[in-house]
Amino acid sequence: MKNKEKIGVVFSLLAFALLSFSIVSAFGANTPYWDERPLRLAPGESTVVELTLQNKAGEKVDMTLKATINGNSQNYARIADESNEYFVPFGSEVPVSVLVEIPLNEEIGSQKEVYLTFSQVSSGEGGMVKVAGKTTSKFPVIVSSPEKSALYEPPKPEKEVETSSTDDDSGDYIWWIVIAIVLILIAIYFLAKPKKKK
């Protein structure tokens, strides 16, 4: 191979690499959980995690991205939207819903990783669909006790029922009133009774 041909091949490879880099850097996926802030779920629990696809850099083009759950992540995570393909116009953000489910028999303390691939798809010649670029996203899931789960809600304190002491002692007050009235009547009777003359 001549030197000119070698130089041409090298430049072609560099151009292809730069083009691929610009495509990949044109979109990305943000997740609300990362290594320092993992998602915590107890065995048997499930929740929907919302990721965000962004198309803000690179070439100013609209994109269609296809989401795929990778590897063992399929055992406890799946796309919760109606379709796993997302149209992301340039300069916009599109949410992606991922359902995470922890089996009942999962050991507390174990850690999982949810891996997703977002591939840019475009129509090729003859109507064939080809992948133009892709990026990956992941977030950790720790199987925890129910008290440490992201879904845990502490029990609300029960309202204290206020009771009035007058309600319980009303019978005693009535008896004291009756006794007082009887004593007053007896006193009036003896005071009003005429004394016998000697």
C-alpha positions in Angstrom: 0.0 0.0 0.0 1.3 3.4 -1.0 1.9 6.2 1.5 -0.8 8.3 0.0 -3.3 5.4 0.4 -2.2 4.8 4.0 -2.6 8.5 4.8 -6.1 8.4 3.2 -7.1 5.4 5.3 -5.8 7.1 8.5 -7.8 10.2 7.7 -10.9 8.2 6.9 -10.6 6.4 10.3 -10.1 9.7 12.1 -13.1 11.3 10.4 -15.2 8.3 11.2 -14.1 8.4 14.9 -14.8 12.1 15.1 -18.2 11.7 13.5 -19.1 8.8 16.0 -17.9 11.0 18.9 -20.1 13.9 17.8 -23.1 11.6 17.5 -22.6 10.0 20.9 -21.9 13.3 22.6 -25.1 14.7 21.1 -27.3 12.9 23.6 -27.1 11.5 27.1 -29.2 10.1 29.9 -29.4 11.4 33.5 -30.5 9.2 36.4 -31.6 10.3 39.9 -29.4 7.6 41.5 -25.7 7.0 41.5 -23.0 5.3 43.6 -23.1 7.8 46.4 -27.0 7.9 46.3 -28.2 4.4 45.5 -31.8 3.4 45.3 -32.8 1.3 48.3 -35.7 -1.2 48.2 -36.8 -4.0 50.5 -37.5 -7.5 49.3 -40.9 -7.6 47.5 -41.0 -3.8 46.8 -41.1 -2.1 43.4 -40.9 1.5 42.2 -40.6 3.4 39.0 -37.4 5.3 38.4 -37.5 8.2 35.9 -34.4 8.8 33.8 -34.1 11.8 31.5 -32.9 11.7 27.9 -31.2 14.9 26.7 -30.4 16.1 23.2 -28.6 19.4 23.8 -25.1 19.1 22.4 -23.4 18.0 19.2 -25.2 18.4 15.8 -28.5 20.2 15.9 -30.7 17.3 14.8 -33.7 15.5 16.2 -33.1 11.9 17.3 -35.0 8.7 17.9 -33.5 6.6 20.7 -34.1 3.0 21.6 -33.8 1.9 25.2 -32.6 -1.6 26.2 -32.2 -3.2 29.6 -28.9 -5.0 29.6 -27.7 -8.4 31.1 -28.9 -9.5 34.5 -30.7 -6.2 35.0 -33.6 -7.8 33.0 -34.3 -10.0 36.1 -35.4 -7.0 38.2 -35.9 -4.1 35.8 -37.9 -3.3 32.7 -39.0 -0.3 30.6 -42.4 0.9 32.0 -43.4 3.0 29.1 -45.6 1.8 26.3 -42.7 1.8 23.8 -38.9 1.6 24.3 -38.3 4.1 21.5 -38.2 7.8 22.3 -38.3 10.8 19.9 -36.0 13.4 21.4 -36.1 16.8 19.5 -32.9 18.9 19.6 -32.7 21.0 22.7 -35.3 19.0 24.6 -35.5 16.4 27.4 -37.7 13.3 27.4 -38.4 11.1 30.5 -37.8 7.3 30.5 -39.7 5.2 33.1 -37.9 2.1 34.4 -39.8 -0.3 36.7 -37.5 -1.8 39.4 -38.8 -4.9 41.2 -37.0 -6.7 44.1 -38.0 -10.4 44.5 -39.3 -11.5 47.9 -36.4 -14.0 48.4 -33.7 -11.4 47.7 -31.0 -11.2 50.5 -30.9 -8.0 52.4 -27.6 -6.2 51.9 -27.1 -7.4 48.3 -26.5 -4.9 45.6 -27.7 -4.7 42.0 -26.9 -2.6 39.0 -29.5 -1.5 36.5 -27.7 -1.1 33.1 -29.4 0.6 30.1 -28.3 1.3 26.6 -29.8 4.1 24.5 -29.1 3.6 20.8 -29.8 6.2 18.2 -31.7 4.6 15.3 -32.2 6.0 11.8 -33.6 4.7 8.5 -31.0 3.4 6.1 -31.2 2.5 2.5 -34.1 0.3 1.5 -36.0 1.3 4.7 -33.6 -0.7 6.9 -33.1 0.6 10.5 -29.5 1.1 11.5 -27.8 2.2 14.7 -26.0 5.5 14.4 -24.7 5.9 17.9 -25.3 4.8 21.5 -24.7 5.7 25.1 -25.1 3.7 28.4 -26.5 4.6 31.8 -26.6 2.8 35.1 -27.7 3.2 38.7 -27.2 1.0 41.8 -29.9 -0.7 43.8 -29.3 -1.9 47.3 -31.7 -4.4 48.9 -32.3 -3.0 52.4 -34.6 -3.5 55.3 -38.1 -1.9 55.0 -37.1 0.8 57.5 -34.3 1.9 55.1 -36.2 1.6 51.9 -36.9 4.6 49.7 -40.6 3.7 50.0 -40.6 3.6 53.8 -43.1 5.9 55.6 -42.9 6.2 59.3 -46.2 5.4 61.1 -48.2 8.5 62.0 -48.7 9.0 65.8 -52.2 8.2 67.0 -54.3 11.2 68.1 -54.8 11.3 71.9 -58.4 11.2 72.9 -59.0 14.0 75.3 -61.2 13.0 78.2 -62.8 15.3 80.7 -62.5 14.4 84.4 -65.9 16.1 85.0 -67.5 13.3 83.0 -66.1 10.6 85.2 -66.8 12.4 88.5 -70.3 13.8 87.7 -71.9 11.0 89.7 -69.9 12.0 92.8 -70.9 15.6 92.4 -74.6 14.7 92.2 -74.4 12.7 95.4 -72.8 15.6 97.3 -75.5 17.9 96.1 -78.2 15.4 97.2 -76.6 15.1 100.6 -76.3 18.9 101.0 -80.0 19.4 100.1 -81.0 16.7 102.6 -78.9 18.3 105.4 -80.3 21.8 104.6 -83.9 20.4 104.7 -83.2 18.7 108.0 -81.8 21.9 109.4 -84.8 23.9 108.3 -87.1 21.4 109.8 -85.5 21.6 113.2 -85.2 25.3 113.1 -88.8 25.9 112.1 -90.2 23.4 114.6 -91.9 25.2 117.5 -90.4 24.6 120.9 -92.7 23.0 123.5 -93.4 25.2 126.5 -92.4 23.8 129.9 
